[in-house]
Amino acid sequence: MGNKTLLERFTEIANSRKTEIVELQHIYLLKQIENEIVQERFKEVCNKVLAENSFYSDRDCERSRGENKIFKGNRILSSDDQWCMSTEDYDRFLEICRKENFVAGLTYEDGRYTEETNTENQLKDIKEKLIRLSVEILPDDFPNKKLLEEAIEYRGHNSYKTRETLFELVMKLK
């Protein structure tokens, strides 16, 4: 490796792990789609609960998408507006949703996600593998490699930005 540039050495290492990188990228993208489907199923259950039970806004609220306002006393019909409920109504709403999620097979009776619906945590795990891989494929003499290794372990705000940048870069590798 004597006369090779840093980029050439990086390319060699990345190519030697190409199968692993591409496989993890595909798994991540598929899990992302699966997660969206699961989240939509949870939203459908929430909306069903709202359609079958009367919950009302306890204050005037601005909708996030610039739609009409929700005024105190308006019936809440969308899960997007559940945050306008009183604490008591919200707790009752969540309890009904917990039961309905179990009936729909989305959670266990105690409210924990099933293996099939725990897609958000699975997505985080795959993302973590990709972030770690992004640093592993750097040549050992890469400037600040040790700092990057430490940064991915730290959970502060600046580390979050570093982790996201590393993730974006590894997702661009082909």
Order of alpha helices (4+ residues) and beta strands (2+ residues): alpha-alpha-alpha-alpha-alpha-alpha
